[in-house]
Amino acid sequence: MIGAQHKSSIVFIGTSLPRICGLATFSQDLIREFVRIPDFNPPRVVAVNDHHKRYIYAKSVIAQIDQQTRQDYVLAAEKINYASVDLAIVQHEFGIYGGASGEYILDLVQALTVPFMVILHTVLQAPTAKQKQIVSQLSQRSVKTVTMAHNTVADLITTYQLEPAKISVIPHGVPSMTTESRDVLKRQAGFDHQSLISTFGFLSPGKGVEYAIQAMSQVVQRHPKAHYLVLGETHPVVKEERGEVYRNHLLGLVSTLNLKNHVTFINRLLTNQEIVESLVASDLCLTPYLGKDQAVSGTLAYDIGYGRAVISTPYRYATEMLAEGRGRLSAFRNSSALAENIIDLLDHASLKLDMETKAQRLGQTMRWSEIALTYAALFRQHLPRQTFYGRML
């Protein structure tokens, strides 16, 4: 058909649903938006499986990699090379690829004959020599490296020796959904007239939830109707390796502190709609994480995306996202400091409202629909020039 537009084809490399993984959810959310962009074909996926597991994937998955089977990485590259792909997108996170620090991903990119881009989900400030080598080589071979926080750029340049011109910053996205009001959602959930505080996401020891529970023992003395919701199942890797040791520890702490009427656990994987409704219902959100180097947090992105007042420990992503009055930073591993911040914001509704307003202002720029358009514009800059009925476009 004369005048027909060439559609570009991209493939995402990383984990994919139904494997339970934050990176897989990120990819799915981004892919869902790309389906609506007219000059791109529906994206395809090369999925990385863990522990020799096999998942029932959607038809968009064109190849699978067993995490620890090195030859799978080269076979996947060959599949991409012959699949009419214009651009490959490597989603990088330490722990999802095989070999020392995930070095097998280098075999894949070395075998690629199509250009590729890297999206970094973790940027370590003090990487091991192997970790530094992997990120540096990925970025050197790529046409572009995307990071999700501005405060990681200096590290990428100085520690990993990346060229500044090859780095782009694109925020983590959040879904766009409509919900009932906070009061209506509280009433529907059985928390009418209570001060609702929440933390959501996969549960693991690094989340620091024990400090939030300890803080609640002080909070309820001043705000007896305060209630803390811990939303989400145990991280599948943690569950497989250690069972429910951490969750049981938290449940024991709730019992010891006599907080059974003030702390509720929702031990299951929540849908995006349920997550957003829980956030909108919350008066405060907590991310009391223990790791100071965490460069990205999907949980905190959601909190900001829906204009919540957040209290967080000062890990890297929180320091950036909660700047300019968008939230409060509270000392690591300090339940008393956390309690003081919670009480202060529950005491002063105007302070909390000001935080929500400032968070909402940033959050409105983080909808997946907008983030996908930003990625699409970046991808277009690095797509090979296409042939249009014998002519170069």
Sequence and secondary structure as in RCSB ss.txt:
>XXXX:A:sequence
MIGAQHKSSIVFIGTSLPRICGLATFSQDLIREFVRIPDFNPPRVVAVNDHHKRYIYAKSVIAQIDQQTRQDYVL
AAEKINYASVDLAIVQHEFGIYGGASGEYILDLVQALTVPFMVILHTVLQAPTAKQKQIVSQLSQRSVKTVTMAH
NTVADLITTYQLEPAKISVIPHGVPSMTTESRDVLKRQAGFDHQSLISTFGFLSPGKGVEYAIQAMSQVVQRHPK
AHYLVLGETHPVVKEERGEVYRNHLLGLVSTLNLKNHVTFINRLLTNQEIVESLVASDLCLTPYLGKDQAVSGTL
AYDIGYGRAVISTPYRYATEMLAEGRGRLSAFRNSSALAENIIDLLDHASLKLDMETKAQRLGQTMRWSEIALTY
AALFRQHLPRQTFYGRML
>XXXX:A:secstr
 TT    B EEEEE  TTS  HHHHHHHHHHHHHTT TTB   EEEEEESTT      TTEEEEEETT HHHHHH
HHHHHHTTT SEEEEEE TTSS SGGGTHHHHHHHH  S EEEEES   SS  HHHHHHHHHHHHHSSEEEES G
GGHHHHHHTS   GGGEEE    B       HHHHHHHHT TTSEEEEEES B GGG HHHHHHHHHHHHHH TT
EEEEEES B HHHHHHHTTHHHHHHHHHHHHTT TTTEEEE S   HHHHHHHHHH SEEEE  S TT    HHH
HHHHHTT  EEE   HHHHHHTTTTTEEE  TT HHHHHHHHHHHHH HHHHHHHHHHHHHHHTT BHHHHHHHH
HHHHHHTS   EETTEE 
